[in-house]
Amino acid sequence: MIKIIQDTENITIEFSNSSIELIRCIDIIFSGDIHAVSSLPSGWSIMASNERIICLNLGSLNPSQIFQYTGRFNIKNIRVYDSIGNNYGAEVVFENNDYWENIGEVFNSSEGYYEFYDKEHTPNKLVKSTKIVTNNLSTNPDEFYFKDGVAYSGQYHVHQDGQAMTEAEHSFSSKNIYRKDAKGRMLRPRTHGKKGSFFKPTKGNSSRQLKIPGRKFKVAKARKSKRKY
């Protein structure tokens, strides 16, 4: 049996099904808005959009923790996929969750007091959109490059849309870094699958005009004035 355990700050996973040797994907459908930091082990990536979170395993480790979060997070459905393509449902278990609608106690027989509930862990209403980041990653040799083609080496973090940035955690000084394909083009994760998904490194400030496929631009010539002075 697979269990997804949700408390006020963490989403974790437990599984006791001996037939699952390696989890390859966790697909979560949810409602709400959260800011989250991935707790997945090395080799995992996490993406989020349209109230759906997909965790993919390209390594050899099973997770125990998925992410830490703040905000309102209501799980609607979960599917877990193993390394041979089998998929499984999961039981969602709430722990230490003091949102009033999730309390499973009978109030009259509870030792708690009403005024203490929904106090310390009130969901953060300031969270208006879902953002998930994976922090504290380290580059491999020749893995990432700045926009001008200069190689980057060091710690980095990745946002839920796949965009990698310098520094272990996000800050105002973080800069975008990119992977290259076999042709030396850089991949823009935020436009993946659309025109402009790839671009060539820019070397310094260029005065060349950009050519946009399918569109032609004409430079208007200055008209000579017929006015007599």
Secondary structure, 3 states (H helix, E strand, C coil): CEEEEECCCEEEEEECCCCCCCEEEEEEEEEEEEEEEECCCCCEEEEEECCEEEEEECCCCCCCEEEEEEEEEEEEEEEEEECCCCEECCEEEECCCCCHHHCCCCHHHCCCCHHHCCCCCCCCCCCCCCEEEEEEEECCCCCEECCCCCEECCEEEEECCCCEEECCCCCCCCCEEECECCCCCEECHHHCCCCCCEECCCCCCCCCCCCCCCCCCCCCCCCCCCCCC
